[in-house]
Amino acid sequence: MSRNEAIIRETKRRTLSLIHNASYKAESFKLNSLLEEYDPSVCVQKRPERIRTVTFLITRMVRFHGGQTSILHLGTELEKKGLKVCYLSCKEQSQEEMTICAEANLPGFKGRVFPVNRYLAAIKREKIKAPDVVVASSWDTVSFALKFTDSYKAYFVQDYEPLFYKFGEEYLMCRNTYEQGLHMISLGEWNRSEIYKECGKEGKTLDVVSFPYDSEGFTRQERDFESYRDKKKITIAVYLKFYGKRLPNLIPFVLENTALKLAEHGINLELLYFGEAKTFSPRGGRNLGQLNREEMKELYRKADFGMVASMSNISLVPYEMHAAGLPVIEYGDGSYPFFFGKDTALLTKIGEKDISELLLKAIGNPEILCEMDRKAGEVLKDLSWERTAGEFLESLKKAVI
């Protein structure tokens, strides 16, 4: 081996070593912050004499967060039913910042926000009483819930979260939270089916509440589906997040191919992405960024179709699109058919390189879109956060002594 070859080989070895160590350190930094608070123990439940106060635990209040918006909707409806509701941030965060973020997610929400350590300190000093019920809202808040020794401990399961991670430490720690004895209440049946399939039924209290949507926030727009026959431009509002469960690379790839195919038929495809920060640059379209409710409503009015990938538990977004009368494109491989069936949206699947035939068939046969819209409306008609909050409260009341 020549001297130059030896230098090149050693340089490659050192580079790979640096990459390996940097990757390990980044992963360790993230996990160490979790491990500092990690409590894998099975809780001993203290059944409440009554339920007057409910406290929700969140990792950290942030804007444009669907899961936190759901918690705020649920808490607001519980307040309307006469309960006192708090939302606690488990990570360091000011009360002012929490309020700003909560208002961005749900203007006019009801309940109070606090950093969790300040709240726990107030309980310890007996300035306030421990809540009757404390509710974990994600796997990394379960350990904080166990700190509330005098409270009944519930777990609002909004997704089967182990799917968010590759198989490893976080996956296993996450899955273990379903075995820790909290009273689990699943948002929709899909989560429960996944937990039972992967973790079994034995020793679990696991109830289900209806998956609702903001029935007041997204009013219906009547559409002239017959006019779709003559469209030379199709606009799709595409909900896209950086998370893998939203297919952030696959969807732009599919839609770029779709645009090329539709161009052969004289149709221009306009792609308007939303849901992620504007620093995210998906291919083939324009990123509108993270939108508030009014901006989303305006986008739905402008678009001809909406597209979402619900590859784990379904998103709120297809509910809102349907409520606005927007035809939905979804993935049949995900959880969407579990909630809406197979005949309420244009369903594609992993493995399709474009959806041009799906779109051409739909605009050439507007009766398909009319029937999809009608059937989706049937699914939506009885859903509301008021109903879900009632189901949630009834589930908790089963624990009352």
N, C-alpha and C positions, 0 to 999 in steps of 0.2 A: 504494500500500500504506500502510495506517495505521501509526502508531507502535506500537500494541499488536500488530498482526500481525507487524511486523518483530521485535519482542521475542520473540514466540512462536517464530518461525522460527529466530532465532539460538539460543534456548534448546534447541530440538530438535537443531540442528546440533551444539552443544557436548555435549549428552547423548550423541548417537550417537558423537561423537568419543571421549568418555570410555569408552564401552562397547567401542568398537573397540580402543582402546589397552590397556584392561584385559585384554581377551581375548588380545591379542597378547603382553602381558607375562606372563600366566599360562602360555601355551603356551611362550614362550621360557624361562621359569624351569624348566619341566619338561624341555625339550629340552636346555638348557645343561648340566644335571647329567649327561645321557647323553653329550653331545658331549665333555665333559671326559675321558671314558674311552674314547670311541669309536675303534675300530681297524677300518677296513674291509678290511684286507689279507687276502690269501689265505694261509693258514698253510702252512708247510713241515712235513710230518709227520715225526716221529722215531719209527720203529717200535720197540716195546719188545722186549727179549730175553725177558721173561716178564711176567706180570701178577700182582703180589702186592698192590699198593696202588692204590686208586681213590678219587679225590676229586671230589665233586659240588659244583658252584657254584650257589648260589641268590641271588636278588636281596637278600632279607632274610627271616630266619625269622619267620613270623607264625603265629598260631593259626588253626584252622579253615580251613586252606588245602588243598584237594584235591590240587593238583599237588605240594605239598611232602610231603603224606602219602604220595603214591605214591613219591616219591624216598626217603623214610624206609623204606617197605616194601621197596623194591628194595635199598637199602643194607644193611638188616638181613639180608636173605636172602643177599646177597653175603658179609657177615661170617660167616654160618653155613657158607658154603662155603670159609672159610679166608682170605679176603681181609681186608686192613685198609682200612677205609672212613672217610673224613672228609667232613663237610659244611661248606662255607665260605660265610659271608655276605659278599656283595660290598659292602654298605653298612655304615656304622658301626653296630656293635651289640656289646653285651657278650656274653661267653661264657655268663654266667649267664642272660641273657634268651633267648639262642638255645636253651639247654637247656630252659628252662621252656616255650617255644613248641613245641619238638620233642616234648616229653613230652605236651603237650596234643594234638598231632596223632596221635602213635603212642606210647602208654605202653609203656615197656620197649624202645624202639628200640635198635638196636646201632650202634656207630660213635661217632666223636668230632666235636664241633662247634668251629669256630674262626672268628673274623673273618678275612677274606682277607688284609688288609694285614699282620696279625701273622704269619700263616702264610708269606706271601711273604718277609717280613723274616727269618724263621727259616731259610728255604731259602737266602737270600742270605748269611747268616752261617754257613751250612753246619752249622747245629745239627740240621737234619733234611734228608732227601733229598727231591727233587722226586718226586711220585707217578708211578707207571708210566703211569697214565691219569688225565687230568683231564676231567670231563664237564660241559659247559654244559647247563643245564636250561631255559633260556628265551633268547629272542633277545638280551636286554640283558645276558646273562652271557657271550656269545661273546667279546667284546673282552677280558674278564678271562681267559678260557681261553687266549687267544693269548699272555698274559704267561708262561705255563709253557712256556718254549722247550725244556726237556729232557723234556717229557712228551708222550705220545701224546694227541691231542685228539679227544674224542668229543662228541656233541651228542644228548642225550636229548630227542627231539621229542615233546612231549605234546599239541600242537595245531598247527593251521596258523595261526600267530599274526598274520600280516598282516590277517586278518579282524577283529582286535580294533580296528583303526584305520580312520578314513576315509582315502581316498587322499591321500597327502601324505608329509611327511618321515619320520614314524615307520613308515608302511606300507612305504616304499621301503627304509629302513634295515633293517627287520625282514626283508623278503624277501631282501635281499642276504646275510643270514647263511647262507642255504642254498647260497650260491655260494662260501663262504669255505674250502672244502676240509676241513672237519671230517668225521669219520666219523659220519654221522647214523644214529641208531637210533630208529625210530618206535614209539610206543606204539599199536599197532593199525595196520591197513592204510590207514585213511582218510587219515591225514596224508600218507603216501607218495603216495597217488593225487592229493591236492591239490597237493603239491609238484611232481610230474611234470607235472601238467596245466598249472600256472601258470609253472613255471620250467624245464621240460624235464628230461631224464635225463642229458644229457651231462656228464661230469666229476664225477659224484656217487657217493659210497659211501653207500647208504641201505638199511639193513636194517630188518626189522620184528620186534617181539616181541609176544606175545599180550597183549591187554588183560585184566588179571586183576581180582580183587576180593578183599576180606578174607573168605575162606571160613570162617575160624574166628570172626570177630567177629559175623557175622549169621546166626544159626541159624534154621532154617525153622519157621514156625508154620502148622500145618494149619488151613485155613479151611473153614467150612461154606458153600460158595458157594450152596447151595440156599436158605439163609436170606435171601439177598439179595433174593429175590422179594418178601418182605414188608416190606422196609425203608421206614420213613417218615422216616428221617434218614440221610443219606449224609455221611460224613466223608472229606475228601480232604486228605492231607498233601502240601503243595505246596512243592517246593524252588525257592526264588527268591533270586536275587542281583541286585545293582544293575546288573551288567554287562548290556549290550544283548543278548549272546548267550543270556541266560536269559529274555528277553522280560519285563522287570520291569513294564512298563505294559500290554502286550497280554494277558498271562495274567489279571491281576485284572479287566480289562475283560471278557474272555470268561467268566470264572467268575461275575462279578456278573450277567451276562445269563443264565447257566445257572441260577443260584439263582432268578431270577424265573420262568423256564420250568418248573423242577421244582416250584415252589410251586403252579403251576396243576394239578399232579398230586398235590398233597397231600404233597409230599416236601420236607423241610427240608435245605438244603445247609450243612454246616459246613466252613469253610476254615481250615486250620491251616498257616500259612506258616512256613518255617524256612530257615536258611542265611545270613541277613543279620542285621546288628546290630539290636537292638530299636528303635533310633532310626529305622529304616526302617518306614514305615507304608503297606503296600499296602492297597488298597481292598477292602472287602467281607469281610474275615476278620481273624484274630488272628495276629500275628507272635510266634512262640515264641522267635525269636532264633537265635543260633548254638549248636547242640547238640553235646554230646559223644556218643560211641558209645552209651553206655547210654541216654541220653535219646532218641536216634534210634530205637533198638530198641523202646523203650516207645511212641514215636509210631507206629511201623509196626504194632505190635500193636493199637493203638487205632483206626487208620484203616481205612477200607474200600477206598480207592484211594490211589495215590501219583501225583503229577504232576511231570514234569520236562520242560524244554526243552533238548535237546542240539542246538543249532543249529550248533555247530562240532564238534570231536571230542567223542565221547560222554563223559558224566560218569560218575563212579563210582556216583552215587546210584541210577540205575535198576538197576544190578547188585545193589546192596545191598537195594533194595526187592524185586527178584525173589527174592533169596536168602532174604528173610524171608517169602516167600509172598504179598507184597502185589501185587495187580493194578496194572499201570502204565498211565498215560495219557501218551503222548508225541506229538511232532510228526513226521509223516511227511516233512516238508520238510527235517528235519535229518539227522544221521548215525545216529540210532538204528536204522533199518532196515538200514543197512550192516553192523551188528554182530549184530542179533537177528532180522532178517527182518521181514516185515509182519504176521505172525500171532501175535505173542507179547505184544502190547499193544493198547490202544485208541488208534488213531492219528487225530489231528486234523491240521489244516493251517492255515497262515497264510491268513487270509481268512474263517475260520469265526468267527461272532460269538458262538456258544455251543456247548456240547457236550452239551446235554440229550438229544438223540436217541441219541447214542452211549452215554450212561449208562443210559437207559431200556431200550435194546435189550439191554445187558449184564445188567442186574439181572432183566430179564424172561426171559432165556435163560442161566441159570447155566452151562450146558454150554460156552458161549463162554469164560467165565472159567476153567473147568477145563482146557480145551484150551490156552488161552494159557499157563497156569501150567505145564502139562506140557512144552510146547515151549520155554519159557524155561529150564526146568530142564535140558533137553538141551544148551542152549548153555552153561550154567554148569558142567556136571558135571566137565569136565577143566581148568578154569581155577584157577590159584593163583599167588601171588607167588613161590612156590618155583620153579614151572615157568618163569615169566617171567624170573626172575633167571638161571636156567640158560641160557635162550635169549640173554639179554643178554651173559653171559660168553662163550658160544660165538661170538657175533658179534665181540666184542673179540679173542678168541684168533686170529681170522683175520688180525689185524694183526701177530702175533708173528713175529719174524724166523725 
